[in-house]
């Protein structure tokens, strides 16, 4: 009986932690935003350290607790935005198949986890879009109104006075740009935080000695070839499909482009492995991506080039076989 109850109790405890992290955003502080994005972490730890059933209990417990404390809206909001994606990624991370006696177990490839994170990141945002309207114009108008109210509250500007944001020449145009970019930023941030939480959960579980899967070589990560066709279809759909269908396609395109950017970073790790200044180069690239932002486009291009021409294999062939030990 205790063996059965233990995973359930762990799941409930993980769910309570996830619910507290999720609810912290209601305080409105900057730290609460960071805690909010860590909400999937306890569920993923439950999945990787115990079983995906424990993670599913954690997701359900968190959603029910939030619904009781803050209203029924939070039940589907948590499950769709946090709980079920965290459970699914944790479930996939421990998928494995045996290739027969004497052969190594084949674990679910990290590249496919990245693709799933990108798909889920887009789906979470797509699921939230109808809350703001049933067409693109209405959605953007609702978002703009919300941002204007937020800026007025922060700057203490009454509603009967024009909104002037310090340091911005055209405040209305500035908010328009934010509104247009927000869905894509939300999809890519959701994708990134899901992957970060999965990586951090695996590190925590590995440190505790509970991780069942071996740690993968992330520099050898590859995306399935079909993802390139999916990306092309999403980009085409963004231009061809009308209204919210086109917006949804563009969100998938943004998330998949981020997946190729992450692939590009893994390629960079692989092809710089024997360079003397490798650490300095990697720190410079990550710093530039974090501060400037646009170098992520170069990483995306690097990932696409590697997919098309197998850049890592070509660089390895140019280096030749490793020198024999003396």
N, C-alpha and C positions, 0 to 999 in steps of 0.2 A: 504493500500500500504506500509506504514511504517513497519507494522508487518511482511510483506513478505521480505522487503529489509533489515531489521535489521540482521537476520541470515546470509544473503549473505555478508553484510559488515563485520560482525564478522569473517566469513570464510575467506574473502580476507585478513583481517588484520592478522589472525592466519597464513594464508599461507605465507604472507610476512615475518613474524617472523621465520617461519620454514625455508624458503628459505635463510634468512640471517644466521641462525645457520648452515645450510648445507654448504653454500658457504664459511663460515669462515675457513674451513679446507684448502682452497687454500692458505692461508697466511703461512702455514707450521709451526706455533708456537705450543707449547705444549697445551696452553689454547684453541687453535682452535679445537684440537681433542676432548676435553671435550664438547665444544659447539656443535660440529658436532654430537656427540652422544645424545645431547638433542634436535635434530631437530624434532623428533616425538612429543615432549611435547606439542607445541601449537595446533597441530592437535587433540591430545587426549583431551586436555582441551576443545576444541571446541565441540568434540563429547559428553563428559560427562556433560559439562555445558549447552549445547543447544541441538542439535540433530546430528545424524550421517550424515545428509545431510549437515549441517554446516561444519563438518569435511571433507566431500568429496569435498566441494567447496574449503576448505583450501588446501587440497592435490593437487587439480587441479591448483589452483592459484599459489602455490609454484612451481610446475613442469613447468608451462608455463613461469613464471618469470625467472626461472633458464635457460630455453631453450632460451629465448630472450637475456639474458645477457651473457651466456657462450657457447651456442651452443645446437643444437637439441639432442645431446647425453644425456644431463642432464634431458631431459623430461622422458624417460623410466627409466633412472638410479634412479631418485628421486622417481618416482611412485612405482617401484618394490622394491627398497631398503628401503624406508622410508614411503612414503605417503599412499599407499594402506594397508600395514600391520598396520600402526597406526590407520587408519580409521576402519579397520575390528575389531581390538581389542576394540576400543572405542564402536563400534556398539554392539559387543557381551556383553560388560560389562553392558549395559543397557537393555539387553534382559530379559524379565520376562513373566511369565504366571500365570494366575489366576486359582486357584483350586476350585473355586466356592464361593458362598456367605458365609461370615463369616470365610473363611479360609485365611491364610496369602499368600501373593504373593510369588511365587517361582522365585528367581533371578538366573541368569546364574552362575553356580558354579565357584569359583575361581580356582579350580583344572583344570577345562577345559580351562580356560584362560591361565594357565601355559602350558598346552599341546599345545594349539594353538600357543603360543609364541615360543615354541620349534620347532614346525613344520615350522612356518614362518622363524625362524632363520636359519634353514637348507635350506629352499627353496631360501632365499635371496642369500646365498653363492653359492648354486648350479646354480642359474641363472647367477652368475658372473663368474663361472669357465670357460665357453666356450670363454670368452674374452681373455684367456691366452693360449688356445690350444684345440685341439680336442681329446687328449689322456693324460693320467696321466703323462707320461714322458715329453711331450711337456709343459704341465702346470708347472711342477716342474722346468724345465729348464728355462722357462720364469720368474718364480718367483725368482729363484736363480740369474739370470742375473740382475733383478731389485734390489735385495738386495745388490749384489756386487757393482753396480753403486752407490747405496745410501751410503754404507759404504765408498767407495772411495771418494765420494763428501764430506762426513762429516769429514773424516780423511785427506783430501787433498792428496790422493795417486794417482799418474798418472796411466793411463791404462797400461803402459808398465812395471810397477813394480808389484811384487807379493803383494797380499792383506794380510796385517798382522794387525789383530785387537788386540790392547793392552789388555793383561790379558787373551787372548785365545791362547791355544797351537796350535790348528789346526783350522785356520779360515775357511777353506773350509768345514770341517766337521761340524763346528758350524752353518754355513749358511744352510747346508743340513738339519740339525735338525730343524731349524726354518721353512724351506720350507715345510717339512713334517707336522709339527705341525700347521702351519698357518691356513689351512682351518678349522680345528677343533676348534682352538681358535676363528676364525672369527664367526663360527656358535654359539658357546656358549656365546661369548661376545654380539652378536646381540640378542640372546635370553634374556640375562640378562638385557641389556639396554632397550629392549622393555618393560619388566616387571617393571623395575625401573621407566621408564617414565610413565607407566600406573598408578603405585602406586602414584607417585608424582603428576600427573594430578588429580587423585581422591582426594588427600590431598588438593590441591589448590582449586578445585571446592567445596569440602566439607567446607573449611574455608570460602569461599564466600557465602555459603548457597544455592548453585545451584545444589548440588548433589542429584539426585532423588533416587538412590538406597541406602539402608542401608549399613553401613560399615561392611564387613564380618569378621567373626572370623577366621583369617588366620591359627591359630593353629589347627583348625578342618578341614583344607583343605584335600581333598582326590583326587586322580587321578582315572579316570575310569579304571576298571579292564582290558579293552581291550588294554590299553597302554602297559601293560606288554608283551602281545603277539606281539604288534608292535615293541617293543624294541628287543625281541628275533628274530623276522624276520629281523630287520635292522642289528643286529649283524651277523646273518647267511649270509645275503646278502653281508656284507662287506668282508666276506671270500670267498664267492662262486661266486659272480657276477664279470664279467671282467671289466677292465678299469674304465671309468668314472661312470658306473653304480655301481660298488663296492665302489667307492669314495663317491657317493651320499648316498648310504646305510649307510656308516660309519659316514657321517655327521648327518644323522637322528639319528643314535645310540648315537652320542656324545650329541646332543641336548636333547634327551629323558633321557639320564643319568643325565644331568643337572637338568631336571624336577624332577627326583627322589631325587637329592641332595636337591633341594628346599623343596620337601616334607619331607625329613629327618630333615631339619631345623624346619619345622612346628611341626613335631613330638617331637623334642627336646624341643620346647617351651611348648608343651602340657604336657609332662611327668615330666618336672621340675617345674611345676606351684606351687607346695607346698614346694619346697626346700628352706631353709633359704638363701643359697648362690646362688640362681638362677641367679641373675643379674651378679654376678662375673663369673659364669660358662658360661653364654651366651656371655658375652664380651670376655672371653678367647677363646671360639670356633670361634666367628666371626673374632677375631684378628688373630688366627692361620690360618683360611681359607684365609684371605686377604694377610697375609705375607708369610706363608709357602706354602700354596696351596694344598698340598696333603691331609689334613684333610677333604677336600670336598669329598674324596672317602669314608670316614667313614660316612658322611651324606648321600651319595648315598646308601650305604649299609643299613643304618637305615631306609631310605625311602622304600627300597625293602622289608626289614623285616616287616615293618608295613603293607605294601600291602599284604604280604603273611599270616601274623599271627595276624593282627589287634592289634599291640602292645599297642596303646593308650587305647583301651578298656580293655586289660588285666591289664595294670597299674592302670586304674581307678577302676577295680574290686578289686584289691589288697588293694587299699586305703579304699574301703568301702564307704558307703553313708556319706555325710557331717554331721557333728555333729549338733544336733538340737539347735536352738537359746534358750538361757535361758531367 
